[in-house]
Amino acid sequence: MKKYKVKLLSKPKKYLKVIAYIRSFLEIKIIEAKELVDNAPIIIAEFDDKKDAVKFETLLKRCDAEVKIVEGL
């Protein structure tokens, strides 16, 4: 089964907003979301359904975050 990974390519301009969206969408603690953003470039989420990956990518792009979907196994 193919996996769709959302990769944060760089630290976003709207840092706090991106952390809030990641926290909300992935249902993780704020410190975990902050660590993901601080360690960019990094894979921040993995989805089985491409629609979910695209939805998350679109949400982050609205905050001017530089993200892309990486397809893999």
C-alpha positions as CSV (number, residue, x, y, z in Angstrom):
1,M,0.0,0.0,0.0
2,K,1.3,3.4,-1.0
3,K,1.9,6.0,1.7
4,Y,1.7,9.8,1.3
5,K,4.1,11.8,3.4
6,V,3.8,15.5,4.0
7,K,7.2,17.1,4.3
8,L,7.9,20.5,5.8
9,L,10.8,21.9,3.7
10,S,11.8,24.9,5.8
11,K,10.8,26.9,8.9
12,P,7.7,28.8,8.1
13,K,7.2,32.6,8.3
14,K,3.9,32.1,10.2
15,Y,5.7,29.9,12.8
16,L,3.0,29.9,15.5
17,K,0.1,29.4,13.2
18,V,1.7,26.4,11.5
19,I,2.4,24.9,14.9
20,A,-1.2,25.4,15.8
21,Y,-2.5,23.8,12.6
22,I,-0.1,20.8,12.9
23,R,-1.2,20.3,16.5
24,S,-4.9,20.5,15.7
25,F,-4.8,18.3,12.5
26,L,-2.6,15.6,13.9
27,E,-4.0,15.8,17.4
28,I,-0.6,16.0,19.1
29,K,0.8,18.1,22.0
30,I,2.0,21.6,21.2
31,I,5.6,20.7,22.2
32,E,5.6,17.8,19.6
33,A,4.3,20.1,16.9
34,K,6.9,22.7,17.8
35,E,9.7,20.1,17.6
36,L,8.5,19.1,14.1
37,V,8.6,22.7,12.9
38,D,11.9,23.4,14.5
39,N,13.5,20.4,12.8
40,A,12.5,21.3,9.3
41,P,13.1,19.9,6.7
42,I,11.3,16.9,8.1
43,I,8.4,14.5,7.3
44,I,5.6,15.8,9.6
45,A,2.9,13.3,8.7
46,E,2.2,10.1,6.8
47,F,-1.2,9.2,5.3
48,D,-2.7,6.1,3.6
49,D,-5.2,8.3,1.7
50,K,-3.9,10.9,-0.8
51,K,-6.9,13.1,-0.1
52,D,-5.9,13.4,3.6
53,A,-2.3,14.3,2.6
54,V,-3.5,16.9,0.1
55,K,-5.9,18.4,2.7
56,F,-3.1,18.8,5.2
57,E,-0.7,20.2,2.6
58,T,-3.3,22.8,1.5
59,L,-3.9,23.8,5.1
60,L,-0.2,24.4,5.7
61,K,0.3,26.2,2.4
62,R,-2.4,28.7,3.5
63,C,0.0,29.7,6.3
64,D,2.8,30.2,3.7
65,A,4.5,27.0,4.8
66,E,6.7,25.4,2.2
67,V,5.5,21.8,2.1
68,K,5.3,19.0,-0.4
69,I,3.8,15.5,-0.7
70,V,6.3,12.7,-1.0
71,E,4.9,9.3,-2.3
72,G,6.5,6.1,-1.1
73,L,6.0,2.7,0.5
